[in-house]
Amino acid sequence: MAIVNVELTFDQLLAAVRRLPDQQKIALWQTLDAEVNRDEIRRRARAAVEAIWTANQGFSEDEVMADVEGALRQVRAEQAAHRS
């Protein structure tokens, strides 16, 4: 049996997955879902929220929300440019 190594970017892999039939997408999702460590995801999310609270101590809620809204606008603009 020959071994073949293929290198794909994330976008190439995602495009290939999107071309799969629904049943294969479901099987892939179930396989990957079984590998997800939800406790680690929760830990990382909690650490991120705590870091945000620490970084924003001393700022008003309005100031923080203005920064959040600016960051959202930036991300949305980047995503829109990427889709074009």
N, C-alpha and C positions, 0 to 999 in steps of 0.2 A: 504494500500500500504506500503510495506516495504522499508526502506531507507537503502541503502548499501553505505558504504564509502570505496573507494579504493585508495590506495596510490601508485603512480607510479613515478619512476624517469623520468627525461626529456627524456633520451634515450629510456626507455620503452614506453613512450607515443609516441615518434617519430616513433618507430618501429611499433606500432599499427596503427598510421595514415598512414604509408606507405603501410600497407596491405589493406587499404580501396579501394573500387572501385573509379575510376576517378570522377564519378559524386558526390560521398560523399566528396571527397577531395575538389572539387570545392565549394560545399556548405559550407564546413568548412572554406575554405579560404575566401569566401565572408562574412561569419559571423564575422570572426576575423578581416578582413580588415575594416569592418564597425566600429569596436571598436578602431581602431588605431587613436591616436591623432597626426596628422602630424605636427601640430605647436609645440608640445612638443618634437617630434623627431628632428625637425629643431633647436629648442632652445638648446637641448642637444648637437647636432652636432656642432653648432656654439660655444658653451661654450668649447667643447673639442678642437676645432681648436684654439681658443683664448688661452687656457691653454698650448697647444703645442707651440704656438708662444712665449708666455711669458717664458716658461721653456727653450726655445732654443735661447733666446736673447744672443748675444755675441758669438755665435758659427757660423762657416761658413756653407754654404749650403752643402759643401762636407762632413763636420763632421756629420751634421744632417742626410744626405743621408746614410752615412756609418752605423749609428745607426739604421736607418729604415731597411736597407738591412739585418743587423744582426738580428733584431727582426723578420723580415719576414722569414728568414731561420729557426729561432727557432720555430715559430708557425707552419710552414710547416712540420718540423721534428716531432713535437708533434702530428699533425694531421695524419701524415703518420704512426706513431707508434700506434695511437689510432685505425686506420683502420685495422691494421695487426692483 
